[in-house]
Amino acid sequence: MNLRAVAQRLALNEDLNFLLTNRVPRIALTRFMGWWSRIRNPWVRDASMAVWKTFSDLDLSEAKQSHFDSLHDCFTRELKPGLRPLDGRPGVLTSPSDGIVGACGRIEALQYGTDAQLFQAKGFPYRLLDLLGDDVPGRDLARQLQGGSYVTLRLTSSMYHRFHAPCDATLEHVTYISGDTWNVNPIALQRVERLFCRNERAVLRLRRPGGGLLVLVPVAAILVASMRLRALDAALNLRYRGPHQLPCSARYRQGEELGWFEHGSTILVLAPPGLALDPSLRDGHRIRMGEALLQTTSHTRNTP
């Protein structure tokens, strides 16, 4: 058995995986990795990428560049043009990123107030307000999203890490919520309650043509606590000190780039009533940016 096979077998051991990726000084390690990944030294780059390839299925054949000056450049790589065509059917909203569907379903109303809940994994619910923030912007979004749909898209370390507009839309507000850097792999999601609500994240409020709402929540994780948005000058990371409510007015066409993670993590897509999950979605389903994720219910009803 070669080194890569041994490493991947060890990574699949749940207890060991959880120990190595969570029972460590997560924030300190994440800050160190942010510094290390930007070192522009061929030896550092090559050694780091060799380790990365040992523990993952990294494939750079789709990358726009064939050479990277640092590990960070490879993390945030762009793709060759035309590799992520958009599903152009009327009423279809496309996946903002490559990913694996971790969970999807209805945003269920609870028995009290206007609160609602989602699931990060089977048997692990969390409150929508805990995710969005229990303040005026968060409560307003939760009220509009109740009874709608959600999809959790997990990006593995080797995937394409940029995310894009699921439809023509205006990014009108960003809420940055500082937090921890737990790993967000399935092993951690089955052990740590409300994990998405603990980690650093940003709440992106998008307005669709006609006034409809769509919310994206990029969630950071260990080694990944940094994200960049095209509409903002500052990086949202562990060193960011505010402001945390960021009004925007940035217009995007479907498929245009919204931003990127500094490594890989998770994006939650939250849709209000009137948008339905694409019938092909299942837990564990692999999806690419540009493939169908949601449909307006008027088009769903008219589909034979």
Secondary structure, 3 states (H helix, E strand, C coil): CCHHHHHHHHHCCHHHHHHHHHCCCHHHHHHHHHHHCCCCCHHHHHHHHHHHHHCCCCCCCCECCCCCCCHHHHHCCCECCCCCCCCCCCCEEECCCCEEEEEEEECEECCCCCCEEEEEECCEEEEHHHHHCCCHHHHHHHHHHCCCEEEEEECCCCCCCEEECCCCEEEEEEEEECCECCCCCHHHHCCCCCHHHHECEEEEEEECCCCCEEEEEEECCCCCCEEEECCCCCCEECCCCCCCEEEEEEEECCCCEEEEECCCCEEEEEECCCEEECCCCCCCCEECCCCEEEEEHHHHHHCC
